[in-house]
Amino acid sequence: ARLRLGMQSALLVAVRMERGSRRRSEPEEADKGRMKRTIIKDWKTRLSYFLQNSSNSNKRKSKKAGKHRNYFRPSPEEAQLWSEAFDELLANKYGLAAFRAFLKSEFCEENIEFWLACEDFKKTKSPQKLTSKAKKIYNDFIEKEAPKEINIDFQTKSMIAQNIQGPTHTCFSAAQKRVYSLMENNSYPRFLESEFYQELCKKAPLSRAAQGT
């Protein structure tokens, strides 16, 4: 009889522990769900900001032609193309904005901003503008304790400091390649694993009508 009572007590304790574990796990799952929704909401806020800025910039450039362009959410197939090559992501306006939002969440958005500034710099034709843009890029990204200082070696920084005295379109080429490689090998793989990118790649479930039920 004592053995039976002992077994019953042990069983009762096990049941209580299991129930307690369930109660604890349910809030944990709810917390995880809320955290995931918050992260994606923050992403969307940042993405909207970058898309809006990109749209405004293009509106200013094409004002004479009267062209306006909106950037819509890509299809899952389009988003999946971004995983094939880093250039595919950067070449897509929505993808670029999404990547910038991701880098902002990792507090390293200066990398993509520097890369974009260099792309703009290489397209500059006016010698006067080339000089002013070179100085601005140097002041913003290169010099010691610059507001958006990028992570490049001292030798490259010194070479840039000399080159901007008589700037050419290749002034920042070495630094841009370094930053591109850094993004491609580090930030880009993490972006592809992010919750936001995975959501973009998800296909909407078929409705019952579409399934023929």
C-alpha positions as CSV (number, residue, x, y, z in Angstrom):
1,A,0.0,0.0,0.0
2,R,2.8,2.4,0.9
3,L,4.5,1.6,-2.4
4,R,1.3,2.3,-4.3
5,L,0.9,5.7,-2.4
6,G,4.5,6.6,-3.2
7,M,4.0,5.9,-6.9
8,Q,0.8,7.9,-6.9
9,S,2.5,10.8,-5.2
10,A,5.4,10.7,-7.7
11,L,3.0,10.6,-10.6
12,L,1.1,13.6,-9.2
13,V,4.3,15.6,-8.8
14,A,5.3,14.7,-12.4
15,V,1.9,15.8,-13.7
16,R,2.1,19.1,-11.8
17,M,5.6,19.7,-13.1
18,E,4.5,19.1,-16.7
19,R,1.6,21.5,-16.3
20,G,3.9,24.1,-14.8
21,S,6.3,23.6,-17.7
22,R,3.4,24.0,-20.2
23,R,2.3,27.2,-18.5
24,R,5.8,28.6,-18.6
25,S,6.4,27.6,-22.2
26,E,3.2,29.2,-23.4
27,P,4.1,32.7,-22.3
28,E,7.6,32.1,-23.7
29,E,6.2,31.3,-27.1
30,A,3.9,34.3,-26.9
31,D,6.9,36.5,-26.0
32,K,8.8,35.1,-29.0
33,G,5.9,35.8,-31.3
34,R,5.6,39.4,-30.0
35,M,9.3,39.9,-30.4
36,K,9.2,38.6,-34.0
37,R,6.3,40.9,-34.9
38,T,8.1,43.9,-33.3
39,I,11.3,43.1,-35.2
40,I,9.4,42.9,-38.6
41,K,7.5,46.1,-37.8
42,D,10.7,47.9,-37.1
43,W,12.1,46.6,-40.3
44,K,9.1,47.8,-42.3
45,T,9.4,51.3,-40.7
46,R,13.0,51.6,-41.7
47,L,12.3,50.1,-45.2
48,S,9.5,52.6,-45.7
49,Y,11.9,55.4,-44.9
50,F,14.6,54.3,-47.3
51,L,12.1,53.6,-50.1
52,Q,10.5,57.1,-49.6
53,N,13.9,58.8,-49.8
54,S,14.8,56.8,-52.9
55,S,11.4,57.7,-54.5
56,N,11.8,61.4,-53.7
57,S,15.3,61.4,-55.1
58,N,14.1,59.8,-58.4
59,K,11.2,62.2,-58.6
60,R,13.6,65.2,-58.4
61,K,15.9,63.7,-61.1
62,S,13.0,62.9,-63.4
63,K,10.9,66.0,-62.7
64,K,11.4,67.5,-66.1
65,A,10.2,64.3,-67.8
66,G,7.3,64.2,-65.3
67,K,8.0,60.6,-64.4
68,H,7.1,59.1,-61.0
69,R,8.0,55.6,-59.9
70,N,6.8,53.7,-56.9
71,Y,8.6,50.7,-55.5
72,F,6.2,47.8,-54.7
73,R,6.9,44.8,-52.6
74,P,8.6,42.2,-54.8
75,S,7.1,38.8,-55.6
76,P,8.6,35.8,-53.7
77,E,10.3,34.8,-56.9
78,E,11.9,38.2,-57.3
79,A,13.1,38.2,-53.7
80,Q,14.6,34.8,-54.1
81,L,16.8,36.1,-56.9
82,W,18.6,38.3,-54.4
83,S,20.1,35.2,-52.8
84,E,21.8,34.2,-56.1
85,A,24.3,37.1,-56.0
86,F,25.0,40.2,-53.9
87,D,24.9,42.3,-57.1
88,E,21.3,41.1,-57.7
89,L,20.3,42.5,-54.4
90,L,22.0,45.9,-54.9
91,A,20.7,46.3,-58.4
92,N,17.1,46.1,-57.1
93,K,15.7,49.3,-55.6
94,Y,13.5,47.5,-53.1
95,G,16.2,45.0,-52.3
96,L,18.7,47.8,-51.7
97,A,16.3,49.6,-49.4
98,A,15.7,46.3,-47.5
99,F,19.4,45.7,-47.2
100,R,20.0,49.3,-45.9
101,A,17.2,48.7,-43.3
102,F,19.0,45.5,-42.2
103,L,22.4,47.2,-41.9
104,K,20.7,50.0,-39.8
105,S,19.4,47.3,-37.5
106,E,23.0,46.1,-37.1
107,F,24.3,49.6,-36.6
108,C,26.6,49.4,-39.7
109,E,24.6,51.3,-42.3
110,E,27.7,53.5,-42.9
111,N,29.0,50.7,-45.2
112,I,26.2,50.8,-47.7
113,E,26.0,54.6,-47.5
114,F,29.7,54.9,-48.3
115,W,29.3,52.4,-51.2
116,L,26.4,54.4,-52.6
117,A,28.3,57.7,-52.2
118,C,31.2,56.2,-54.2
119,E,28.8,55.0,-56.9
120,D,27.4,58.5,-57.2
121,F,30.9,60.0,-57.1
122,K,32.1,57.8,-60.1
123,K,29.2,59.2,-62.2
124,T,30.1,62.8,-61.5
125,K,31.2,64.7,-64.6
126,S,31.9,68.3,-63.3
127,P,35.4,68.7,-62.0
128,Q,34.1,71.2,-59.4
129,K,31.5,68.8,-58.1
130,L,34.1,66.0,-58.2
131,T,36.3,68.0,-55.8
132,S,33.4,69.0,-53.4
133,K,32.0,65.4,-53.3
134,A,35.5,63.9,-52.7
135,K,36.0,66.2,-49.7
136,K,32.5,65.4,-48.4
137,I,33.0,61.6,-48.7
138,Y,36.4,62.0,-46.9
139,N,34.9,64.1,-44.1
140,D,31.9,61.8,-43.7
141,F,33.5,58.4,-44.0
142,I,37.3,58.4,-44.1
143,E,39.0,60.8,-41.7
144,K,39.6,59.8,-38.1
145,E,36.4,60.0,-35.9
146,A,34.3,60.9,-39.0
147,P,30.6,60.7,-38.2
148,K,30.2,57.6,-40.4
149,E,33.7,56.3,-40.2
150,I,34.2,53.0,-42.2
151,N,36.5,50.2,-41.2
152,I,39.5,50.4,-43.5
153,D,43.3,50.2,-42.9
154,F,45.5,53.2,-42.2
155,Q,47.4,52.9,-45.4
156,T,44.2,53.1,-47.5
157,K,43.1,56.1,-45.6
158,S,46.5,57.9,-46.1
159,M,46.3,57.1,-49.8
160,I,42.8,58.6,-50.1
161,A,44.0,61.7,-48.2
162,Q,46.7,62.3,-50.8
163,N,44.4,61.5,-53.8
164,I,41.7,64.0,-52.9
165,Q,44.1,66.8,-53.3
166,G,43.6,66.3,-57.0
167,P,40.6,64.0,-57.1
168,T,39.9,61.5,-59.9
169,H,37.0,59.0,-60.3
170,T,39.2,56.2,-58.8
171,C,40.0,58.1,-55.5
172,F,37.9,55.7,-53.4
173,S,38.2,52.5,-55.5
174,A,40.3,50.6,-53.0
175,A,38.1,51.5,-50.0
176,Q,34.9,50.8,-51.9
177,K,36.2,47.3,-52.9
178,R,37.1,46.7,-49.2
179,V,33.7,47.8,-48.0
180,Y,31.9,45.8,-50.8
181,S,33.8,42.6,-49.8
182,L,33.0,43.2,-46.1
183,M,29.2,43.5,-46.9
184,E,29.2,40.6,-49.3
185,N,31.0,38.2,-46.9
186,N,29.4,39.3,-43.6
187,S,26.2,41.3,-43.7
188,Y,24.8,39.8,-46.9
189,P,24.6,36.2,-45.6
190,R,23.0,37.4,-42.4
191,F,20.5,39.4,-44.4
192,L,19.5,36.3,-46.3
193,E,18.9,34.5,-43.0
194,S,16.9,37.4,-41.5
195,E,13.2,37.1,-40.6
196,F,12.3,39.9,-42.9
197,Y,13.9,38.4,-46.0
198,Q,12.5,35.0,-45.2
199,E,9.0,36.7,-45.0
200,L,9.5,38.3,-48.5
201,C,10.3,34.9,-49.9
202,K,7.2,33.2,-48.5
203,K,4.5,32.4,-51.0
204,A,1.0,33.3,-50.0
205,P,-1.1,30.1,-49.2
206,L,-3.5,29.2,-51.9
207,S,-7.1,30.0,-51.2
208,R,-9.7,27.2,-51.2
209,A,-11.1,28.6,-54.5
210,A,-7.6,28.4,-56.1
211,Q,-7.2,24.9,-54.8
212,G,-10.5,23.9,-56.4
213,T,-12.1,22.9,-53.1
